[in-house]
Amino acid sequence: MKTIHWVGVAALVGLTTLQTFAIEGLQLSVQCRDVYLAWPSIQGKNYIVQYRQTLDPSTSWVTLTSAYPADWTTNITVYVHTNIVQHPNCGGNGGNFMAAMASGAGASDSLASLVAGSPVPLAMLANGQGGAVPLALYPPGMDMSNFIIYDPATDEWLTASAYAMTSTALNLLQPNGPEPAGGSGGGDEPTQVDPPETGFYQVVQDGVQILDSSITNLTNRLLSGSLNIGFEAGNADAAGTNVLGVLSCAVLLIDGEKYAGDAVVSAGNRPWTFALDTAYLENGDHSVQVQVSWKNPDSTDNNHQYFTRWSDAISISVSNQIYYPDWEPEVGEMGISAYFLKTTCMDADWAIDIYDVNTNLVQTLSGHTMDGTIEAFWNMVDANGVTRTNADVDPEFSSIVTVADPVIKPTPIKKQRKNDWPEHGKWVIAYQDYFKFEYSANNDQLGSEYTFANTAGKFGGYYLYYPQPGQTNDIGQTFPLRYQKTNHMDTNITATANFLDQQMLRLFLSNTNTRNFYYDGHGDADNIVSGALDSTLLKATIQHRYRFVYLNACNSANGNLDRSFGIKGPKRYDNDYYHKAGIRPGAFVGYTTDVQYATGGPVRQNGVDYDDTIPYQVPGFIGDFLFYWDTDLMGYGLLSSIDSAKAWLPPVNGQYREDFLAIHGYFNLHIDEVNHRSDTW
């Protein structure tokens, strides 16, 4: 996911024009030297207002207020940015704007009244999408062929090519105005023409808010098919004096768990949205929430490397005639592609048309359902008798389901990966050096990392790298991944060093022999290694399925990280499911919330000053878990090993950490089960 400062709410304002992207209903006006912002508001909420002079992303935002309260006397809040206009037009349309707000007129009505007679050239898309903005916002040399240009000299809209040919356009584009032809007598200097003024504003409610238009669309009807969920998010400190953190990720939660489909925030659009395919849900009632995380710029706050906030939950009702709550996104490794669907049509014939990546129909499956359950299995042989198991030729398949009414629905893509499981799956073991300055009795925290490495060494071997003493490190390391704390800048961990470590980790993870991964460090729902590796980058890096992944990081189970390793979540499945689907069982382990690992504060131990103390429960859980899982005591699988390990551990700062440890996929996975090429299941 692209790292941004804000989600959702912004507006452009020029001397006589505006374009609104969000906050919903946000309107702006120039009144002499002041800019007025007004928006529909909710009593009791606070709003954050920011400004920058240009659209250049390198220009820093100026926070005008981070705790502006909604007007408690009405549902419209007005904020005035005073004395910001250097070249005011005090006969402008500000009064019309405020009157429009009072009468409930929309932004488009205000825009229409402001464009006419603009003293500066305006540009807008020729297809009519969006609004008009000052031409000067667009950098020189930009391709404007899809735009039309408002020429203030003729009060006409022209194509970009026609506008470029007019002398008026050429003059207006010259910063100091045209050179007078032959002078004006007496050698006068050319008349100064002030460039058009522009500003870029952001207004956002503090916290996470699903937009009112989305709430109306979600709650006022029975839902089916795909729809968008818009939201906004801002994060201020408790005093409302500072905006905190850089937005790291946003995730969609259904019934308190991560959404089962690919929920990726649409890039480049405001307000930001999730695409929700309701067919991933069982028919009936559900709750919807948006979770947003910001990266804390203060790395000394050991328990809050990310700030995480949630929107209020809203209730929805779903009904699809064809739906797939147990959809399997992977083609099986045993020459089977399984299709698990449901339909509201009882006692009905059905057909599934399967297409290759070139949209060629390759096979049709058919059958009859008495109870609405559809389970179909393709043996990967097409209608011409050709086996389609070459992942290089057929990396994915699409399909369309038809139930006799007829009811027709496309299904999600099924991905086919190479069937190249190694003789014995190896492990990657990596940890971030986040606890270098924390006190851990008997150095138990570091000991837990070595314990995991030693266990991996017995069951397939591991990949990890650390430089030998005196060795020049110009290729990176993973054990540990280097980490710079802002209160220990003397360690001088450079951006180059961090990049080399990330690249080394990606190299290990992309190795097809790697099928198991343990990571201990900072992360959130869609990132690990302090935001350096997100789910999109990991998915591009890893082209094979993993058997076991344990991301010992905050919120790591709430996003798309499991899917990056080819493991389906958030549900748990037994071995029967994988046998039926022809897929090697796999398990993903991660946390569903922020978990605390540090207590106390600065402490001096054995003559050394530490920032915090790591309580024994943190490394103790890892040691206990591996004791049960490694020795396979009493036939313990993954879930029973976790439950046994946490049974006698007291809370850390009041938090029973492992109560928030989730398993996605095969919950009963044993330490070396299905880790060999020859293993069956």
N, C-alpha and C positions, 0 to 999 in steps of 0.2 A: 504494500500500500504506500502511496506517495505521502511523505510527511508534510503536513500543513499546520498552520497556526490555528485555523478556525474551521469549523464545519458550518456551512449553511448561510450566513446572513450578510448580505452586502448590497451596496447601492452606489452608483456613480452620480455625481452631480457636477454640472457645468454651470456657466453663468445663466443660461436660460433653458436648460434641458435636464432631464433625469431619466435614469433607467433603473428599475427596481428588480432585483433578483430574489430577495428575501430581506429581512424577516417578513412574514406574510403581512401584507398591507402597509409595509413601510413606505412613507412618502417623504420627499425632501423638497425644500424650496430655498432660494436665495432671497433674503430681504435686506437690501442695502449691503451692509458689511457682515451680516450674520447669515449662517446656514441653519435652517430649522429642520429637524427630523421629528417625525411623528409616526406612531405605530399603535395598533391595537394591543392592549396590555391586560395583564391579569393582576388583580389586587394581591398584594403580599409578595410579589415576585420582584427580583432585582435584575437589572439589565447592565450589560457591558457595552460601552460605545468606544470605538476606535476609529482613527483617521490616518490616512497617509496621502501625500500630495500627488503621487503618481501611481500608475498601474504597475510600475516596475517591481517585480517580486523582491528585488534586493533592497527596496526602500523599506525601512523599518516602520512598523505600526506605532502610532502614538496613542496611548490609552487616555481617553478623555475622562472616563469614569469607569470603575469596575463594580460599582454598587449603586446604580441609579434606580431608586425605587419607583415602581409603577404609581401613577397618579391614583390615589385612593378615592377620589371624588368622581371618577369617570373611567371608562374603559379605553380611553385614548391617552397616551403619554407623549409629551413633547419635550425634546431636548434642544437647546439652542447652543450652537458653537459660535461664540461671539467673536467679532473683529477678525474673522479669518479671510474675508474677501478683500483683496488689496485694491482692486479696481472696481468699485461697486457700481451697479446700475440701480440707483435708488428709485427709479420709476418702474421697476420690474414687476413681476407677477406674484410676489409673495402673498399679497392679500387674497388673490384668487385661489392660491394653494390652500391657505388656511380656511377659506370659505368652503372649498371643496371637501376638506377633511370634516368640517362641521356638518356638511350635508350628506356625508357618506359617499361622495363620488370616488370612483376607482382611480388607480394610478394611471391607467390609460387615458382617462378624461383629462387629468392634469397634464399629461405628456403632450396631448394634442394641442392644448392651449399654449404650451411653452415653446413648441418647436417653431410655430409660425413667427417669422420675423427675427429669427436668431441672428445676431451680429457676427457669428463665427460659422465656418463650414461644419456640417454635421455628416455623419456616416451611419448607415444601417444596412443590414443584409438585404439583398435584393428580393429574397423570398418573403420578406415581411416579418421574419422571426426576430424577436427581441425588439429593442427600441433604438432611438437615435442617440448617439453620443458624439462629443466633439471629435472632429477628424484628427486633431492633434494628438489624441490618445494613441493612435496607431503609429508605429515606428516607421521612419523613412524606408522605402524599398519594399514594404509589405505588399503582397499580392492583393489588390483591392478589386479584382475582376468580378467578385461575387457581391460587391457592395454597390449601393447608390449613394450619391453625394448631394447634400443640400447646399446650393450656391446662394449665399445671402444677397449677392448683387442682383440676381435675377428672380429670387424667391421661387426657385424651381429645383426639383430633384433631377439629377443627371446621372448617366452611367459614369463610372470612374474614368473611362477613357475620354468621354466627352468633356467631363469636368477638367481633366488635366490639360486640355487644349485651350481653355479660356484664359485670357490675360488676368482676369480677376483671381482665378485660382492661383496662378503663378505669383501674383503679388501677395496674396494672403499667406502663401506658404513661405515667403521670405521674412525672416525674423525682424528685420529692420525696415520692412516696407520697400516699395519700388524706388529705384533711382529716378528722380524727375527727368523727363526728356528735355534736354537742353537747359536744365536748371530752372530755377524760379526767379532769376534775377538777383544779382548781388551774391551769388554763390551760396544760397541757403543750403543747410544740411538736409538730407532726406527726413521726412516726417517719421517719428517713431510710432510703430504700431504695436501695442501691447499684445503679447501672445495670449490665447484664451486660457482662462484659469480653470483648473479641474480639481476635483477632490474625490477620494475614494473612502467610503464610510462602511463600517461594520457595526451592526447592532445585534446582540445575541442575549437571550435570557441566560442568567447564571444557572448552571446545571444542564441537564439533558431533557429535551422536550420533543416529543413527537408532534409534528405540526398539526394544527387544528384541521386543515383540509384533509390530511391523512386520517386523523381520528374520525372525522365525519364519514369518509369513504370506507373506513374499516368497520365502523360500529352501527351504521344505519341500514345495513342490508346483509343478506346471506351471501357469503363470499365464495367465489370459485375462480379457477384459473390463476393467472399471475397479475400482480399489482405492485405498485411502488409505495414505499413508506418513507416519507420525508421527515427529517429531524434537524434540530439545531443543538449546539452544545457550546458551553463556555465554562471556564473554571476560574473562580476568584478565591482569594484566601478568606479566612473566617472574618477578618475585619473589613473585607471588601475594598482593600487598598491596592492590591496587586493582582494581576492576571498570572495564573500559575501554569507552567509547563507548556510543552509543545505537544500537540495532538499526536498520539501514537497509533491508535486504532479504534474502530467502532465495530461492534458485533451485534447480531440480532439474536435475541433469546426468545424461545417459544416454551411456555410453561416452565420457565426458570432454567431451561437447558439450551445449549447452542442449537440453532436451526440446522436441520439435517441436510439442507441443500447448500449450494455455493452462494453464500450471502456476502457479496463484495460491494462496498460503497462505490457508487458511480463516480468516476474521477472527473474533475473539471467542471462539475455542475453545482450550482447553488440554488436552492437548498440541496444538501446531500441526501441521497436516497439509497434504500435497500430495495432490491427486487425480490419479492416474496412469491414463490410458486406454492400456492396453497395445496396443491396435490401431494406435497410431501407430508401433509398432516392428515391424521385420521379425521373423518367427517365428525363434526360436533363442535364443542366449545373449547377455546384455547385462550391463553393470555399472551400478550406480545409486549416485550420490553426492548429498549436499546441500551447497550452498555458502551461507555466511552472511556478511554484511558488517555491520560496525558503523561508524558515523560517528565519526571521531576528534574529540573536543572541542578538541584542540590544533591549530589551523590552522597553527602554525609548523612542524609536521612535514611538510615539503613533499612527501616521497615516500610518506607514509602518511596521506593524508586519510581513508582508510577502512582498517579492519582486516578482513581476509578470511581465513576459515578453512573447512576442508572436513571432512566426515565421512569415515570409512573407506568405501571402495567395497565394495559387496556384489554378488554375482553372482546373476542371476535367469535363468530360462528361460521363454520366452513361446511360447504357441501359441494362435492365434485362427483359427477357420474362415473368418472374413471380417476383413480388416485393411486399413489404408490408410496405409502408410509414406510415400507420396508425395501425400498429400491436399492438394489446392489449396483454400484457404479463401476465395478470391475468385471471384465471378462475372466472366467475361471481359468486356472492353470492346468486343469485336467481335461481340456478339450470340451468344456461346457460353458455356455453363456446363459445365465438364469434370469428369468423375467418374473418378478413378483409384483402383482398388481391386485387392485380391488375395483369392484364396480357396484353401483347401486342396482344394476340390472340383474334380476334373478332369472334362472332357467333360460339362459341366453347363449347363443353362439358368439365366439370371439375370434379375432385374427390379429396377428402381429406381423406387420411388414417391416423387414430389417434392411437397412441401407448401409452401404460402405461410405468411406470418407468422400468419394466422388459422386455421392447420391445415387448410385446404381442399386436397384433392388437385388438383393442377394438371396433372400430366403423369406418364406412366409410360414409362420406357425399358426395353428388353428386348434380350436377345441370348444368345449361347452362347459359352462359353469352353472351349478344349481344354487349356490349360496353366495355368489358375488366374488369368490376367490379365484384368481387366475394365477396359476403357476405353470410356466412354460420353460422348456430347456432346449436350446439349440446346440447341436453337436458340432457346430462350426464348419459344416459342409454346406456349400451353397447349392442353388438349384441346378447348377451344371456339374455337380459332383466334385467341385474343387474345394479342398480344405483351406480355410481362411484363418490360419493360426500364425501367419508371419506378421509380427507386430510392426515391422518396418514398412510393409505394404499396406496393412490394415491396422493403423494405430487406434482407431475408434469406429464405433458403429452407432447409428441412430435408428430409431424405430417409431412406427405409428401404430397405435392400437385402435381397432374398430370392434365395437360391441353391437350386436344386431339390434338396432332401433332405427337408423344407425347412430351411434355415439362414437366420435373420433377424437383422439388426443395424441399429440406427439409425446414421447417420453424423453427423459434426460439422456445424454450421451453415455455410452458405456466405453470405457477405455481399455484397450488391450496392451499389456506390457509384455516384454520379452520373457519367455520361460527359460531363464538362465540362472536358476538357483544354484549357488555354489555347493560343493561337496559338504561343507560345514560353514554355516553363516557366521561371519565375524561381527565384532562389536566396535563401535566408536565410543570412547570415553572422553568427555571433555567437561571442564569446569571453569567458571570464571573466577578470577582471583579477587572476588569481592570481599572475602573475609581475611585478607592479608593483614589488616590492622584491627581485627577483632580477637578478643581473648577466647580461646577454647581450651578448656582443661585437658591436659595431657595431649594437646594438639589433635583432639578427637575429630574435629571437622575435616582436617586434611586426611586423617586416617580413614574416614568413611569413603573418600574418593579412591584411595588405594584399595580399599576392600572391594569396591565395585570393579576396579580394574583386575584385581586378582581373581574374582569370580568369573569375569569375562574370559580371562586367560585359560580357565579350565573348560570352557564350553564354546570353543570355536576360535578363541584368540581375539586380540583387539588391535585397533589402530589408535595410537596417540603419539604425540611428539613433544618433546622438550629438549632444548639444546644442552649439550654437555658443558660442564664448567670450562670457561675460557673460550668457548666456541662462539664465533660471530653469528648472530641470528638474523639472517637476511631472507629467511623463507617462512617465518612464522612459527607459532607453537599452539598446541591445543590443551596442554596439560601443564600449567593452566593457560587459559586465554587471558591475556594481559588486561588490566582494568585500571583506569585512572580515577582516583578519588579527588574531588575538588579541594579537600583539605590536606592533601598530601601531594601537592604538585611537584615536590622535589623528586618524586619517583620518575617524572618525565616520560610517561608513557605516551608516545606520539601517535598521531592519527595514522601514520604509515605503519607503525607496529601493530595497531589494532586491525588495520586492513589486511596485513599479512596473516595474522592469526585467523581472521574470518575466512580468507581464501584457503588456508590450510584445512580448516574444518570442512568447508564445502568440498574440497578435493576428497577427503576421507568419506564424506556422506554420499558422494556421487559414485564411489567405487561399488560395482555390482556385487562384490563379495560381502559388502556391509549390509547386514539385515537386522542389526540391533543397535540401539543408541541410548546412552544415558548422558544427560546434560544437567548440571547443577549451576544455577546462576540466575541473573535477573532476566525477566521477560514479562510479557503480558499476553493477552488473548491471541495476538496475531504475530508476535515477535519473540525472538530469543536473542541472546548476546546483546542485551541492552538496546534492542531495537535495530541492530545491524542486519539481522537476517529475518525477513518476514515470510509469511506463508507463500506468497507469490514467488519470491526468489527461491525458496526451498523447493517448491513444486517444479520450477524450471531446472533446478540443480539435480533433483532426484527423479530418475526415470524408472525405478524399480520399486517393488513393494517391500516394506519392512515387516518383520515378524514381531518385534518388540521395541517400543519407544517409551522412555520415561523422561519427561521434561520436568525437572524439579525446579519449577519457576512459577511465580504468581500468575493466576488466571490462565494458565497455559491450556486448560481443557475447554475454554469457552469460545474459541474461534475456529479457524480452518487449519490449524497446525497438524491435526491428526490426518486430514486428507492429503496434506503435503507428502506424507509418508505412505500413502495408499491404504490407510486404515480407516474404516468406516466408523463414525460416531454419530450421535452420542450414546446409542443404545449398547447394552451388553448382549452378547450372543454366546450360545453354547456350541459345542463341536458339531452338533447335528446340522446347524445352519450352514456352517462352512462345508460340510460334506455334501449337502444338497446343492450348494452353489458351485462346488468344484473349486473352491478358493482356499488356499493355505491359511489357517487361522492366524490372526494377528491381534495384538493388544497395544493400546495407547494409554499411558498413565500421565495425568496432569492434575493441577489444582483448579478449582472452580472459583477461587477468590484470592485476594491478597493474603499471604501468610507471613507471619512474623517469625523472625529468626534471631533478633537481637534484643537484649534487655539491658536495663540499668543506665547506661551512659558511660562517659569516660571512666576508666579504671586503671590502676597501676598494679601489675602483677610481676613479681620477680624482677623488680627494677625496670620494667618496660611499661610505657604508657600505651593503652589501647583505647579505641573509640567506644567500644561496647563489649558486651559479653555474649557469646553464643551459648545458650543453655544446652545442657547435655542431651535434651530430648531431640534436638535437631540431628546431630550425627547418630544419636542412639537409635533413632527409628531406622535409619539406613542399615546399620549393623544388625539390628534385630530382624528386619525384613529379609536381608540376605541369609541370615542364619536359617530361617524357615524355608526360604525358596531355594537356596543353594543346596542344602542337604536333603531337600524334598522330604522333610520329616513328615511321616504319616501320610505321604502322598499329597502334601500341600501344593495347591496351585497358586496363582497370582493373588486372587481375592482373599483366600484363607491365610496366605502369608502376610498380607497387609493387615488384615484384621487381628491376627495374632501378635504382630509387631507393635501395634498401637494400643493393645489392650491394657497395658500397665503404665503407659506414659502419661504423666500429668500435663495440664495445659501449659502453653507458653504465653505469658501475658494475658491469661484468661482464655486463650484460644486453643481448642483441641485441633491442631493443624490437620491431622490425617483424616478428620471427619470431612474435610473438603477435598480429599484425594479421589478423583474419579477414574474409572476404567471404561474405556471405549473399546468395543470389540470382544474378543475372546477372554472372558473373565477368569477362566480356569486354566490359563496357559501355565505349563510347567517350565522349569528353568532351561531345558534344552529340547523341549518338545518341538516337533516339526521344524527343526533347525538344520536338518540335513536334506540334501537333494532326494535321497531315497525314501524319506519319511512319507508315510501315508496317513490319511486322516478321514 
